[in-house]
């Protein structure tokens, strides 16, 4: 009888699926923190985890663990090497949130272009004359530079095309022909494109290289340019970004992710009127949350009946090596 630990609050559709499956028991820890779920890992045959870290020492305490299922597509907070050493698969939910995150990206771009928060504040505060500031701009004819051209980046490109934007994309893992076929112009040199882009939107995982937009990259961007990060915290140097905004060297920024989550109350970007911020919620619509929770649960259920889609296992190659080595030792 597999026992599942759900580490972090998920949409009830996922819990309903667990309750409806014979032979499955589960614990639900709603708080999204390592400290809250770690004491329970020793009893878990499977762990469904949100965005909190899963370090090697926690994996080491999970003696019965057979599978980890991520409630999402990113897995940089999970110590995959620790799982590999024990032959434990790490599954992700696949393409369930690309449209949702892409919509959030466009929302941030539009909010900054149309000065939505400033116009709202002026209207509520009696500043009707703010309408004559002509502060708002249009997306049409603007240049959008997408860094990362996976599912989300391609969906953003498709949506941005509806606003008549000129779209460029950089992704070392996607061929030029594929980028062109998806409606964008391929870019191989990030730095040069930063100098001409009106909007820069990041859609790539956090790699060992860490920050890709730092003080040097920000200095190359136009004074009215806007940067959007709905991918992963740490890809943009937030201190350098805050300085660029405060000094008027950048037009605006939209961030859904931060290097430290939740960010501190005195985070420098909180005080800038040129930003629109959200709490890592780009993929958390009602519809998407239901899809993610049920898919993350279904991955666990499929695993225990031998039907887990291998395309959703991010460490499949390492598991093969583990299995081969185990057979060799036997």
Buried (B, 14 or more C-beta within 10 A) or exposed (E): EBBBBBBBBBBEBBBBBBEEBEEBEBBBBEEBBBEBBBEBBEBBBBBBBBBBEBEBEBBBBBEEBBBBBBBBBBBBBBBBEBBBBEBBBBBBBBBBBBBBBBBBBBBBBBBBBBBBEBBEEBEEEEEEEBEEEEEBBEBEEBBBBBBBBBBBBBBBBBBBBEBEBBBBBBBEEBEBEBBEEBEBBBBEEBEEBBEBBBBBBBBBEBEEEEBBBBEEBBEBBBEEBBBBBBBBBBBBBBBBBBBBBBEEBBBBBBBBBBBEEEBEEEBBBEEBEBBBBBEBBBBBBEEBBBBBBBBBBBBBBBBBEEEBEEEBBBBEEBBEEBEEEEEEEE
